[in-house]
């Protein structure tokens, strides 16, 4: 993975948070959600991601909670 490319990848829940590249996928450095890599193509859909232990709902993720709810 190109380090420059990795540096521009962001958590889909919060564009200020970076992702960390692991063997099995990309992990958000804040909410720890892991986005899988399938056939060498990363999937950044939150619905497809693996939630960290203890988190049951997407809405409970720190990045999601940080979202402004105005409007
Ligand atoms: Zn996140």
PDB file of the backbone (N, CA, C, O) and the ligand in Angstrom, with CONECT records:
HET     ZN  A 101       1
ATOM      1  N   UNK A   1       0.843  -1.201   0.000  1.00  0.00           N
ATOM      2  CA  UNK A   1       0.000   0.000   0.000  1.00  0.00           C
ATOM      3  C   UNK A   1       0.875   1.245   0.000  1.00  0.00           C
ATOM      4  O   UNK A   1       1.763   1.390   0.839  1.00  0.00           O
ATOM      5  N   UNK A   2       0.625   2.118  -0.920  1.00  0.00           N
ATOM      6  CA  UNK A   2       1.337   3.380  -1.024  1.00  0.00           C
ATOM      7  C   UNK A   2       1.060   4.266   0.192  1.00  0.00           C
ATOM      8  O   UNK A   2      -0.095   4.587   0.470  1.00  0.00           O
ATOM      9  N   UNK A   3       2.117   4.667   0.924  1.00  0.00           N
ATOM     10  CA  UNK A   3       1.900   5.476   2.131  1.00  0.00           C
ATOM     11  C   UNK A   3       1.151   6.774   1.849  1.00  0.00           C
ATOM     12  O   UNK A   3       0.381   7.251   2.682  1.00  0.00           O
ATOM     13  N   UNK A   4       1.384   7.335   0.675  1.00  0.00           N
ATOM     14  CA  UNK A   4       0.671   8.576   0.348  1.00  0.00           C
ATOM     15  C   UNK A   4      -0.815   8.334   0.171  1.00  0.00           C
ATOM     16  O   UNK A   4      -1.649   9.151   0.561  1.00  0.00           O
ATOM     17  N   UNK A   5      -1.126   7.196  -0.426  1.00  0.00           N
ATOM     18  CA  UNK A   5      -2.533   6.858  -0.604  1.00  0.00           C
ATOM     19  C   UNK A   5      -3.172   6.597   0.753  1.00  0.00           C
ATOM     20  O   UNK A   5      -4.294   7.028   1.021  1.00  0.00           O
ATOM     21  N   UNK A   6      -2.444   5.889   1.600  1.00  0.00           N
ATOM     22  CA  UNK A   6      -2.972   5.577   2.919  1.00  0.00           C
ATOM     23  C   UNK A   6      -3.242   6.855   3.704  1.00  0.00           C
ATOM     24  O   UNK A   6      -4.210   6.927   4.462  1.00  0.00           O
ATOM     25  N   UNK A   7      -2.399   7.853   3.526  1.00  0.00           N
ATOM     26  CA  UNK A   7      -2.540   9.088   4.296  1.00  0.00           C
ATOM     27  C   UNK A   7      -3.792   9.866   3.923  1.00  0.00           C
ATOM     28  O   UNK A   7      -4.250  10.707   4.697  1.00  0.00           O
ATOM     29  N   UNK A   8      -4.355   9.597   2.742  1.00  0.00           N
ATOM     30  CA  UNK A   8      -5.558  10.340   2.360  1.00  0.00           C
ATOM     31  C   UNK A   8      -6.829   9.560   2.650  1.00  0.00           C
ATOM     32  O   UNK A   8      -7.931  10.090   2.513  1.00  0.00           O
ATOM     33  N   UNK A   9      -6.680   8.301   3.052  1.00  0.00           N
ATOM     34  CA  UNK A   9      -7.862   7.514   3.379  1.00  0.00           C
ATOM     35  C   UNK A   9      -8.422   7.957   4.721  1.00  0.00           C
ATOM     36  O   UNK A   9      -7.673   8.195   5.668  1.00  0.00           O
ATOM     37  N   UNK A  10      -9.727   8.064   4.795  1.00  0.00           N
ATOM     38  CA  UNK A  10     -10.379   8.517   6.007  1.00  0.00           C
ATOM     39  C   UNK A  10     -11.548   7.605   6.345  1.00  0.00           C
ATOM     40  O   UNK A  10     -12.123   6.940   5.483  1.00  0.00           O
ATOM     41  N   UNK A  11     -11.878   7.598   7.626  1.00  0.00           N
ATOM     42  CA  UNK A  11     -13.057   6.853   8.050  1.00  0.00           C
ATOM     43  C   UNK A  11     -14.287   7.461   7.390  1.00  0.00           C
ATOM     44  O   UNK A  11     -14.467   8.678   7.434  1.00  0.00           O
ATOM     45  N   UNK A  12     -15.134   6.641   6.779  1.00  0.00           N
ATOM     46  CA  UNK A  12     -16.342   7.176   6.142  1.00  0.00           C
ATOM     47  C   UNK A  12     -17.287   7.838   7.137  1.00  0.00           C
ATOM     48  O   UNK A  12     -18.129   8.652   6.759  1.00  0.00           O
ATOM     49  N   UNK A  13     -17.143   7.485   8.404  1.00  0.00           N
ATOM     50  CA  UNK A  13     -18.009   8.085   9.419  1.00  0.00           C
ATOM     51  C   UNK A  13     -17.544   9.479   9.815  1.00  0.00           C
ATOM     52  O   UNK A  13     -18.348  10.329  10.198  1.00  0.00           O
ATOM     53  N   UNK A  14     -16.237   9.704   9.719  1.00  0.00           N
ATOM     54  CA  UNK A  14     -15.700  11.002  10.119  1.00  0.00           C
ATOM     55  C   UNK A  14     -14.454  11.288   9.286  1.00  0.00           C
ATOM     56  O   UNK A  14     -13.411  10.673   9.504  1.00  0.00           O
ATOM     57  N   UNK A  15     -14.552  12.199   8.352  1.00  0.00           N
ATOM     58  CA  UNK A  15     -13.448  12.458   7.412  1.00  0.00           C
ATOM     59  C   UNK A  15     -12.211  13.065   8.048  1.00  0.00           C
ATOM     60  O   UNK A  15     -11.223  13.293   7.350  1.00  0.00           O
ATOM     61  N   UNK A  16     -12.230  13.335   9.350  1.00  0.00           N
ATOM     62  CA  UNK A  16     -11.027  13.852   9.996  1.00  0.00           C
ATOM     63  C   UNK A  16     -10.173  12.738  10.579  1.00  0.00           C
ATOM     64  O   UNK A  16      -9.063  12.987  11.048  1.00  0.00           O
ATOM     65  N   UNK A  17     -10.689  11.497  10.554  1.00  0.00           N
ATOM     66  CA  UNK A  17     -10.002  10.376  11.195  1.00  0.00           C
ATOM     67  C   UNK A  17      -9.339   9.487  10.147  1.00  0.00           C
ATOM     68  O   UNK A  17      -9.960   9.127   9.146  1.00  0.00           O
ATOM     69  N   UNK A  18      -8.087   9.139  10.380  1.00  0.00           N
ATOM     70  CA  UNK A  18      -7.348   8.335   9.412  1.00  0.00           C
ATOM     71  C   UNK A  18      -7.563   6.841   9.634  1.00  0.00           C
ATOM     72  O   UNK A  18      -8.056   6.413  10.677  1.00  0.00           O
ATOM     73  N   UNK A  19      -7.180   6.064   8.627  1.00  0.00           N
ATOM     74  CA  UNK A  19      -7.283   4.607   8.694  1.00  0.00           C
ATOM     75  C   UNK A  19      -5.895   3.992   8.775  1.00  0.00           C
ATOM     76  O   UNK A  19      -4.915   4.572   8.307  1.00  0.00           O
ATOM     77  N   UNK A  20      -5.826   2.813   9.374  1.00  0.00           N
ATOM     78  CA  UNK A  20      -4.575   2.082   9.488  1.00  0.00           C
ATOM     79  C   UNK A  20      -4.677   0.819   8.636  1.00  0.00           C
ATOM     80  O   UNK A  20      -5.671   0.095   8.698  1.00  0.00           O
ATOM     81  N   UNK A  21      -3.636   0.563   7.839  1.00  0.00           N
ATOM     82  CA  UNK A  21      -3.670  -0.599   6.958  1.00  0.00           C
ATOM     83  C   UNK A  21      -3.232  -1.848   7.702  1.00  0.00           C
ATOM     84  O   UNK A  21      -2.146  -1.885   8.279  1.00  0.00           O
ATOM     85  N   UNK A  22      -4.068  -2.861   7.689  1.00  0.00           N
ATOM     86  CA  UNK A  22      -3.692  -4.154   8.266  1.00  0.00           C
ATOM     87  C   UNK A  22      -3.822  -5.225   7.192  1.00  0.00           C
ATOM     88  O   UNK A  22      -4.329  -4.974   6.099  1.00  0.00           O
ATOM     89  N   UNK A  23      -3.357  -6.412   7.523  1.00  0.00           N
ATOM     90  CA  UNK A  23      -3.381  -7.495   6.537  1.00  0.00           C
ATOM     91  C   UNK A  23      -4.789  -7.780   6.027  1.00  0.00           C
ATOM     92  O   UNK A  23      -4.993  -8.048   4.843  1.00  0.00           O
ATOM     93  N   UNK A  24      -5.746  -7.719   6.931  1.00  0.00           N
ATOM     94  CA  UNK A  24      -7.098  -8.125   6.568  1.00  0.00           C
ATOM     95  C   UNK A  24      -7.982  -6.974   6.122  1.00  0.00           C
ATOM     96  O   UNK A  24      -9.071  -7.189   5.589  1.00  0.00           O
ATOM     97  N   UNK A  25      -7.509  -5.738   6.342  1.00  0.00           N
ATOM     98  CA  UNK A  25      -8.355  -4.632   5.950  1.00  0.00           C
ATOM     99  C   UNK A  25      -7.828  -3.311   6.468  1.00  0.00           C
ATOM    100  O   UNK A  25      -6.663  -3.197   6.847  1.00  0.00           O
ATOM    101  N   UNK A  26      -8.701  -2.313   6.480  1.00  0.00           N
ATOM    102  CA  UNK A  26      -8.345  -0.986   6.965  1.00  0.00           C
ATOM    103  C   UNK A  26      -9.118  -0.719   8.245  1.00  0.00           C
ATOM    104  O   UNK A  26     -10.336  -0.892   8.302  1.00  0.00           O
ATOM    105  N   UNK A  27      -8.381  -0.291   9.280  1.00  0.00           N
ATOM    106  CA  UNK A  27      -9.009  -0.082  10.576  1.00  0.00           C
ATOM    107  C   UNK A  27      -9.007   1.406  10.908  1.00  0.00           C
ATOM    108  O   UNK A  27      -7.980   2.076  10.804  1.00  0.00           O
ATOM    109  N   UNK A  28     -10.161   1.909  11.305  1.00  0.00           N
ATOM    110  CA  UNK A  28     -10.272   3.300  11.724  1.00  0.00           C
ATOM    111  C   UNK A  28      -9.495   3.485  13.026  1.00  0.00           C
ATOM    112  O   UNK A  28      -9.647   2.699  13.961  1.00  0.00           O
ATOM    113  N   UNK A  29      -8.663   4.526  13.084  1.00  0.00           N
ATOM    114  CA  UNK A  29      -7.831   4.737  14.260  1.00  0.00           C
ATOM    115  C   UNK A  29      -8.633   5.238  15.455  1.00  0.00           C
ATOM    116  O   UNK A  29      -8.115   5.245  16.572  1.00  0.00           O
ATOM    117  N   UNK A  30      -9.862   5.651  15.258  1.00  0.00           N
ATOM    118  CA  UNK A  30     -10.677   6.069  16.390  1.00  0.00           C
ATOM    119  C   UNK A  30     -11.745   5.044  16.754  1.00  0.00           C
ATOM    120  O   UNK A  30     -11.787   4.578  17.893  1.00  0.00           O
ATOM    121  N   UNK A  31     -12.598   4.690  15.817  1.00  0.00           N
ATOM    122  CA  UNK A  31     -13.707   3.809  16.194  1.00  0.00           C
ATOM    123  C   UNK A  31     -13.365   2.328  16.040  1.00  0.00           C
ATOM    124  O   UNK A  31     -14.148   1.466  16.439  1.00  0.00           O
ATOM    125  N   UNK A  32     -12.175   2.021  15.452  1.00  0.00           N
ATOM    126  CA  UNK A  32     -11.657   0.653  15.350  1.00  0.00           C
ATOM    127  C   UNK A  32     -12.491  -0.271  14.465  1.00  0.00           C
ATOM    128  O   UNK A  32     -12.316  -1.489  14.489  1.00  0.00           O
ATOM    129  N   UNK A  33     -13.381   0.304  13.700  1.00  0.00           N
ATOM    130  CA  UNK A  33     -14.099  -0.488  12.704  1.00  0.00           C
ATOM    131  C   UNK A  33     -13.112  -0.949  11.644  1.00  0.00           C
ATOM    132  O   UNK A  33     -12.228  -0.198  11.231  1.00  0.00           O
ATOM    133  N   UNK A  34     -13.274  -2.195  11.209  1.00  0.00           N
ATOM    134  CA  UNK A  34     -12.390  -2.692  10.163  1.00  0.00           C
ATOM    135  C   UNK A  34     -13.133  -2.837   8.846  1.00  0.00           C
ATOM    136  O   UNK A  34     -14.158  -3.512   8.754  1.00  0.00           O
ATOM    137  N   UNK A  35     -12.586  -2.185   7.831  1.00  0.00           N
ATOM    138  CA  UNK A  35     -13.155  -2.282   6.496  1.00  0.00           C
ATOM    139  C   UNK A  35     -12.407  -3.363   5.727  1.00  0.00           C
ATOM    140  O   UNK A  35     -11.184  -3.300   5.609  1.00  0.00           O
ATOM    141  N   UNK A  36     -13.114  -4.338   5.211  1.00  0.00           N
ATOM    142  CA  UNK A  36     -12.460  -5.494   4.589  1.00  0.00           C
ATOM    143  C   UNK A  36     -11.859  -5.172   3.229  1.00  0.00           C
ATOM    144  O   UNK A  36     -12.266  -4.223   2.559  1.00  0.00           O
ATOM    145  N   UNK A  37     -10.870  -5.992   2.833  1.00  0.00           N
ATOM    146  CA  UNK A  37     -10.327  -5.929   1.486  1.00  0.00           C
ATOM    147  C   UNK A  37     -10.741  -7.210   0.783  1.00  0.00           C
ATOM    148  O   UNK A  37     -10.389  -8.310   1.209  1.00  0.00           O
ATOM    149  N   UNK A  38     -11.483  -7.055  -0.286  1.00  0.00           N
ATOM    150  CA  UNK A  38     -11.976  -8.217  -1.024  1.00  0.00           C
ATOM    151  C   UNK A  38     -11.410  -8.200  -2.427  1.00  0.00           C
ATOM    152  O   UNK A  38     -11.580  -7.229  -3.165  1.00  0.00           O
ATOM    153  N   UNK A  39     -10.732  -9.283  -2.794  1.00  0.00           N
ATOM    154  CA  UNK A  39     -10.097  -9.342  -4.109  1.00  0.00           C
ATOM    155  C   UNK A  39      -9.222  -8.119  -4.329  1.00  0.00           C
ATOM    156  O   UNK A  39      -9.200  -7.535  -5.413  1.00  0.00           O
ATOM    157  N   UNK A  40      -8.489  -7.740  -3.262  1.00  0.00           N
ATOM    158  CA  UNK A  40      -7.547  -6.621  -3.285  1.00  0.00           C
ATOM    159  C   UNK A  40      -8.231  -5.271  -3.438  1.00  0.00           C
ATOM    160  O   UNK A  40      -7.564  -4.264  -3.674  1.00  0.00           O
ATOM    161  N   UNK A  41      -9.543  -5.236  -3.308  1.00  0.00           N
ATOM    162  CA  UNK A  41     -10.256  -3.963  -3.398  1.00  0.00           C
ATOM    163  C   UNK A  41     -10.852  -3.638  -2.035  1.00  0.00           C
ATOM    164  O   UNK A  41     -11.704  -4.376  -1.541  1.00  0.00           O
ATOM    165  N   UNK A  42     -10.411  -2.536  -1.422  1.00  0.00           N
ATOM    166  CA  UNK A  42     -10.966  -2.182  -0.116  1.00  0.00           C
ATOM    167  C   UNK A  42     -12.421  -1.740  -0.221  1.00  0.00           C
ATOM    168  O   UNK A  42     -12.819  -1.046  -1.156  1.00  0.00           O
ATOM    169  N   UNK A  43     -13.191  -2.163   0.759  1.00  0.00           N
ATOM    170  CA  UNK A  43     -14.617  -1.824   0.789  1.00  0.00           C
ATOM    171  C   UNK A  43     -14.854  -0.870   1.952  1.00  0.00           C
ATOM    172  O   UNK A  43     -14.676  -1.251   3.109  1.00  0.00           O
ATOM    173  N   UNK A  44     -15.248   0.351   1.662  1.00  0.00           N
ATOM    174  CA  UNK A  44     -15.410   1.355   2.710  1.00  0.00           C
ATOM    175  C   UNK A  44     -16.875   1.625   3.032  1.00  0.00           C
ATOM    176  O   UNK A  44     -17.230   2.716   3.480  1.00  0.00           O
ATOM    177  N   UNK A  45     -17.704   0.645   2.805  1.00  0.00           N
ATOM    178  CA  UNK A  45     -19.099   0.789   3.221  1.00  0.00           C
ATOM    179  C   UNK A  45     -19.209   0.412   4.691  1.00  0.00           C
ATOM    180  O   UNK A  45     -18.792  -0.675   5.091  1.00  0.00           O
ATOM    181  N   UNK A  46     -19.765   1.303   5.489  1.00  0.00           N
ATOM    182  CA  UNK A  46     -19.875   1.027   6.917  1.00  0.00           C
ATOM    183  C   UNK A  46     -20.755  -0.191   7.168  1.00  0.00           C
ATOM    184  O   UNK A  46     -20.574  -0.900   8.158  1.00  0.00           O
ATOM    185  N   UNK A  47     -21.695  -0.430   6.284  1.00  0.00           N
ATOM    186  CA  UNK A  47     -22.585  -1.584   6.453  1.00  0.00           C
ATOM    187  C   UNK A  47     -21.836  -2.909   6.271  1.00  0.00           C
ATOM    188  O   UNK A  47     -22.266  -3.946   6.778  1.00  0.00           O
ATOM    189  N   UNK A  48     -20.710  -2.866   5.543  1.00  0.00           N
ATOM    190  CA  UNK A  48     -19.936  -4.076   5.277  1.00  0.00           C
ATOM    191  C   UNK A  48     -18.799  -4.267   6.271  1.00  0.00           C
ATOM    192  O   UNK A  48     -18.148  -5.312   6.281  1.00  0.00           O
ATOM    193  N   UNK A  49     -18.561  -3.270   7.099  1.00  0.00           N
ATOM    194  CA  UNK A  49     -17.401  -3.286   7.981  1.00  0.00           C
ATOM    195  C   UNK A  49     -17.640  -4.160   9.208  1.00  0.00           C
ATOM    196  O   UNK A  49     -18.777  -4.440   9.586  1.00  0.00           O
ATOM    197  N   UNK A  50     -16.515  -4.589   9.825  1.00  0.00           N
ATOM    198  CA  UNK A  50     -16.603  -5.356  11.065  1.00  0.00           C
ATOM    199  C   UNK A  50     -16.560  -4.391  12.243  1.00  0.00           C
ATOM    200  O   UNK A  50     -15.631  -3.595  12.373  1.00  0.00           O
ATOM    201  N   UNK A  51     -17.564  -4.469  13.088  1.00  0.00           N
ATOM    202  CA  UNK A  51     -17.601  -3.593  14.260  1.00  0.00           C
ATOM    203  C   UNK A  51     -16.645  -4.120  15.319  1.00  0.00           C
ATOM    204  O   UNK A  51     -16.466  -5.332  15.436  1.00  0.00           O
ATOM    205  N   UNK A  52     -16.025  -3.229  16.096  1.00  0.00           N
ATOM    206  CA  UNK A  52     -15.119  -3.677  17.153  1.00  0.00           C
ATOM    207  C   UNK A  52     -15.882  -4.372  18.264  1.00  0.00           C
ATOM    208  O   UNK A  52     -17.092  -4.199  18.407  1.00  0.00           O
ATOM    209  N   UNK A  53     -15.149  -5.172  19.063  1.00  0.00           N
ATOM    210  CA  UNK A  53     -15.782  -5.891  20.159  1.00  0.00           C
ATOM    211  C   UNK A  53     -16.479  -4.931  21.111  1.00  0.00           C
ATOM    212  O   UNK A  53     -15.919  -3.895  21.470  1.00  0.00           O
ATOM    213  N   UNK A  54     -17.676  -5.263  21.514  1.00  0.00           N
ATOM    214  CA  UNK A  54     -18.414  -4.409  22.437  1.00  0.00           C
ATOM    215  C   UNK A  54     -19.329  -3.415  21.751  1.00  0.00           C
ATOM    216  O   UNK A  54     -20.188  -2.805  22.388  1.00  0.00           O
ATOM    217  N   UNK A  55     -19.142  -3.253  20.444  1.00  0.00           N
ATOM    218  CA  UNK A  55     -20.016  -2.339  19.706  1.00  0.00           C
ATOM    219  C   UNK A  55     -21.004  -3.150  18.881  1.00  0.00           C
ATOM    220  O   UNK A  55     -20.613  -3.975  18.055  1.00  0.00           O
ATOM    221  N   UNK A  56     -22.253  -2.911  19.107  1.00  0.00           N
ATOM    222  CA  UNK A  56     -23.262  -3.715  18.413  1.00  0.00           C
ATOM    223  C   UNK A  56     -23.936  -2.985  17.271  1.00  0.00           C
ATOM    224  O   UNK A  56     -24.414  -3.595  16.315  1.00  0.00           O
ATOM    225  N   UNK A  57     -23.964  -1.667  17.386  1.00  0.00           N
ATOM    226  CA  UNK A  57     -24.667  -0.910  16.366  1.00  0.00           C
ATOM    227  C   UNK A  57     -23.736   0.122  15.752  1.00  0.00           C
ATOM    228  O   UNK A  57     -22.871   0.677  16.429  1.00  0.00           O
ATOM    229  N   UNK A  58     -23.922   0.370  14.474  1.00  0.00           N
ATOM    230  CA  UNK A  58     -23.137   1.390  13.786  1.00  0.00           C
ATOM    231  C   UNK A  58     -23.313   2.737  14.487  1.00  0.00           C
ATOM    232  O   UNK A  58     -22.370   3.522  14.582  1.00  0.00           O
ATOM    233  N   UNK A  59     -24.508   2.993  14.968  1.00  0.00           N
ATOM    234  CA  UNK A  59     -24.792   4.280  15.610  1.00  0.00           C
ATOM    235  C   UNK A  59     -24.001   4.480  16.894  1.00  0.00           C
ATOM    236  O   UNK A  59     -23.863   5.608  17.369  1.00  0.00           O
ATOM    237  N   UNK A  60     -23.476   3.384  17.465  1.00  0.00           N
ATOM    238  CA  UNK A  60     -22.717   3.499  18.715  1.00  0.00           C
ATOM    239  C   UNK A  60     -21.233   3.795  18.489  1.00  0.00           C
ATOM    240  O   UNK A  60     -20.497   4.024  19.448  1.00  0.00           O
ATOM    241  N   UNK A  61     -20.799   3.792  17.262  1.00  0.00           N
ATOM    242  CA  UNK A  61     -19.388   4.035  16.977  1.00  0.00           C
ATOM    243  C   UNK A  61     -19.003   5.469  17.334  1.00  0.00           C
ATOM    244  O   UNK A  61     -19.770   6.402  17.095  1.00  0.00           O
ATOM    245  N   UNK A  62     -17.798   5.640  17.913  1.00  0.00           N
ATOM    246  CA  UNK A  62     -17.357   6.992  18.278  1.00  0.00           C
ATOM    247  C   UNK A  62     -17.389   7.968  17.117  1.00  0.00           C
ATOM    248  O   UNK A  62     -17.759   9.129  17.292  1.00  0.00           O
ATOM    249  N   UNK A  63     -17.002   7.505  15.922  1.00  0.00           N
ATOM    250  CA  UNK A  63     -17.012   8.410  14.771  1.00  0.00           C
ATOM    251  C   UNK A  63     -18.442   8.817  14.411  1.00  0.00           C
ATOM    252  O   UNK A  63     -18.679   9.946  13.980  1.00  0.00           O
ATOM    253  N   UNK A  64     -19.364   7.924  14.585  1.00  0.00           N
ATOM    254  CA  UNK A  64     -20.753   8.252  14.287  1.00  0.00           C
ATOM    255  C   UNK A  64     -21.327   9.211  15.321  1.00  0.00           C
ATOM    256  O   UNK A  64     -22.073  10.132  14.991  1.00  0.00           O
ATOM    257  N   UNK A  65     -20.962   8.975  16.585  1.00  0.00           N
ATOM    258  CA  UNK A  65     -21.466   9.840  17.643  1.00  0.00           C
ATOM    259  C   UNK A  65     -20.914  11.252  17.505  1.00  0.00           C
ATOM    260  O   UNK A  65     -21.535  12.227  17.927  1.00  0.00           O
ATOM    261  N   UNK A  66     -19.729  11.337  16.904  1.00  0.00           N
ATOM    262  CA  UNK A  66     -19.107  12.645  16.738  1.00  0.00           C
ATOM    263  C   UNK A  66     -19.784  13.463  15.658  1.00  0.00           C
ATOM    264  O   UNK A  66     -19.597  14.677  15.570  1.00  0.00           O
ATOM    265  N   UNK A  67     -20.567  12.794  14.846  1.00  0.00           N
ATOM    266  CA  UNK A  67     -21.239  13.506  13.763  1.00  0.00           C
ATOM    267  C   UNK A  67     -22.208  14.536  14.321  1.00  0.00           C
ATOM    268  O   UNK A  67     -22.883  14.313  15.325  1.00  0.00           O
ATOM    269  N   UNK A  68     -22.251  15.650  13.646  1.00  0.00           N
ATOM    270  CA  UNK A  68     -23.230  16.662  14.057  1.00  0.00           C
ATOM    271  C   UNK A  68     -24.623  16.191  13.639  1.00  0.00           C
ATOM    272  O   UNK A  68     -24.834  15.688  12.536  1.00  0.00           O
ATOM    273  N   UNK A  69     -25.548  16.372  14.554  1.00  0.00           N
ATOM    274  CA  UNK A  69     -26.897  15.869  14.293  1.00  0.00           C
ATOM    275  C   UNK A  69     -27.864  17.002  13.948  1.00  0.00           C
ATOM    276  O   UNK A  69     -29.074  16.792  13.867  1.00  0.00           O
ATOM    277  N   UNK A  70     -27.332  18.175  13.750  1.00  0.00           N
ATOM    278  CA  UNK A  70     -28.204  19.296  13.394  1.00  0.00           C
ATOM    279  C   UNK A  70     -28.905  19.020  12.068  1.00  0.00           C
ATOM    280  O   UNK A  70     -28.303  18.488  11.135  1.00  0.00           O
ATOM    281  N   UNK A  71     -30.138  19.375  11.998  1.00  0.00           N
ATOM    282  CA  UNK A  71     -30.878  19.254  10.752  1.00  0.00           C
ATOM    283  C   UNK A  71     -31.353  17.868  10.573  1.00  0.00           C
ATOM    284  O   UNK A  71     -32.003  17.562   9.573  1.00  0.00           O
TER     285      UNK A  71
HETATM  286 ZN    ZN A 101     -14.178   5.742  12.466  1.00  0.00          ZN
END
